[in-house]
Amino acid sequence: RVEPLEYNIGIFTNLSGDHLDHHGDMSSYACAKQKLFASLPEEGCAVININDEQGDFMASAASCHVIECGDGAAARVLCTFEDLRGSLGRFEGPWGAFEASLPLVGRHNLHNALQAVAAAWKCSVPVEHIQRRLSSCPCPRGRLQRVKGPRTAPHVFIDFAHTDAALSSTLQNVRRLLPESSRLQVVFGCGGDRDATKRPRMAAAAARWADRIVLTSDNPRSEDPEKILAEVFRGIPEDHIEGTVVQPDRAQAIEHTIMSANSDDVVVIAGKGHERI
């Protein structure tokens, strides 16, 4: 799909266990993604998250300028405040240092913003403009996107997380921001005709961070939804089995979770993001 395109800047955020039904294993997946950085021209730039274990592998393929991002790197971000509405960060790098608010929830969004800052700076965008635009950055649809509701409703977010790594990151980020005495509830399922090995891992990730789990169907394609749910359920630890709800009807699962939640609870609806079908 992208072979005819020429890229000047490549950004590596992370590599997780997704698309393995196509690539076969993580090594092949990493090699496929590395091709982007190998293709960058000498006058280009590779923006690399060195905190990911594949960061050095991606950087090694680039013959152009590399901007390393992450803890202890030349480009880094320090979170100085965060809540369920967004965060405030200090962005440090070859551009100098500045503070900016980000109306997106989760530290992963701060780190993604850092890499966007590095790419924009490399494109000669003025720092003052970058700082101003960060504060009005719209939330990508279905990416830990807050759903507006009445004051008496719980905090509801929809997210595209459909791997164990993504679900764990999302829930961990939200867990850090939970109001006192509130619960974190998650609704999720696994798609059919895709990597089946991640199903029990996603359940284990949910059990690690969420107080309540509701399993549902998520685009089963040609597979039996009940079979998929059974494979997901195998990953639920014994001490979470009794409190886990299984509701194949996605609409009913979402309605049940929101209606049974307290006003200060946080509900994360994961898997399909903004997709309605």
Long-range contacts (C-beta under 8 A, 24 or more apart in sequence): 6-39, 6-41, 7-36, 7-39, 7-40, 7-44, 8-40, 8-41, 8-43, 8-44, 8-45, 9-40, 9-44, 9-45, 9-46, 9-47, 9-119, 9-122, 9-123, 10-36, 10-37, 10-40, 10-44, 10-45, 10-46, 10-47, 10-62, 11-46, 11-47, 11-48, 11-115, 11-116, 11-119, 12-37, 12-46, 12-47, 12-48, 12-49, 12-52, 12-54, 12-55, 12-58, 12-59, 13-49, 13-52, 13-111, 13-112, 13-115, 14-49, 14-52, 14-54, 14-165, 15-52, 15-53, 15-54, 16-163, 16-164, 16-165, 16-166, 17-163, 17-164, 17-165, 17-195, 17-197, 17-198, 17-201, 18-162, 18-163, 18-166, 18-195, 18-198, 19-195, 20-195, 20-197, 20-198, 21-193, 21-194, 21-195, 30-54, 30-57, 30-58, 33-58, 34-58, 34-61, 35-61, 37-61, 37-62, 38-62, 38-63, 40-64, 45-119, 45-122, 47-75, 47-115, 47-118, 47-119, 47-122, 49-111, 49-115, 51-111, 65-122, 67-93, 67-94, 67-118, 67-122, 69-93, 69-111, 69-114, 69-115, 69-118, 70-111, 75-114, 75-115, 75-117, 75-118, 76-114, 77-110, 77-111, 77-113, 77-114, 79-107, 79-110, 82-107, 82-176, 82-177, 83-177, 84-146, 84-155, 84-174, 84-177, 84-179, 84-266, 89-113, 89-114, 91-117, 93-117, 93-118, 93-121, 94-121, 95-121, 95-127, 95-130, 96-127, 98-127, 98-130, 98-131, 99-131, 100-130, 100-131, 100-134, 100-135, 101-134, 101-135, 102-134, 102-135, 102-137, 103-135, 103-136, 103-137, 103-139, 104-137, 104-139, 104-144, 105-144, 105-146, 105-157, 105-173, 105-174, 105-177, 106-144, 106-169, 106-170, 106-173, 106-174, 107-173, 107-176, 108-169, 108-170, 108-173, 109-144, 113-137, 141-273, 141-274, 142-272, 142-273, 142-274, 142-275, 143-273, 144-170, 144-173, 144-174, 144-268, 145-273, 145-274, 151-263, 152-263, 153-258, 153-263, 154-185, 154-258, 154-261, 154-262, 154-263, 154-264, 154-265, 154-266, 154-267, 155-264, 155-265, 155-266, 155-267, 156-258, 156-266, 156-267, 156-269, 157-266, 157-267, 157-268, 157-269, 158-268, 158-269, 158-270, 158-272, 158-273, 158-274, 159-268, 159-269, 159-270, 159-271, 159-273, 160-270, 160-271, 160-272, 160-273, 160-274, 161-188, 161-270, 161-271, 162-190, 162-191, 162-218, 162-270, 162-271, 162-272, 163-198, 163-202, 164-198, 164-201, 164-202, 164-204, 164-205, 165-205, 167-202, 167-205, 167-206, 167-270, 168-205, 168-208, 168-209, 170-268, 170-270, 171-205, 171-206, 171-208, 171-209, 171-210, 171-268, 172-209, 174-209, 174-266, 174-268, 175-209, 175-210, 177-266, 178-266, 179-264, 181-264, 182-262, 182-264, 182-265, 182-266, 183-211, 183-212, 183-261, 183-262, 183-265, 183-266, 184-209, 184-210, 184-211, 184-212, 184-265, 184-266, 184-268, 185-210, 185-211, 185-212, 185-213, 185-214, 185-257, 185-261, 185-265, 185-266, 185-267, 185-268, 186-210, 186-212, 186-213, 186-214, 186-267, 186-268, 186-269, 186-270, 187-214, 187-216, 187-253, 187-254, 187-257, 187-267, 187-268, 187-269, 187-270, 188-213, 188-214, 188-215, 188-216, 188-218, 188-269, 188-270, 188-271, 189-215, 189-216, 189-217, 189-218, 189-219, 189-228, 189-229, 189-232, 189-250, 189-271, 190-218, 190-228, 190-231, 190-232, 190-271, 191-218, 191-219, 191-220, 191-221, 191-271, 192-219, 192-220, 192-221, 192-222, 192-223, 192-225, 192-228, 193-221, 193-222, 193-223, 194-221, 196-231, 199-228, 199-231, 199-232, 199-234, 199-235, 200-231, 200-232, 200-234, 200-235, 201-235, 202-232, 202-235, 203-232, 203-233, 203-234, 203-235, 203-236, 204-235, 204-236, 204-237, 207-235, 207-236, 207-237, 207-240, 210-268, 212-243, 212-244, 212-245, 212-257, 213-240, 213-243, 213-244, 213-245, 214-244, 214-245, 214-246, 214-247, 214-253, 214-256, 214-257, 215-244, 215-245, 215-246, 215-247, 215-253, 216-246, 216-247, 216-248, 216-249, 216-250, 216-253, 216-254, 217-248, 217-249, 217-250, 218-250, 218-271, 218-272, 219-272
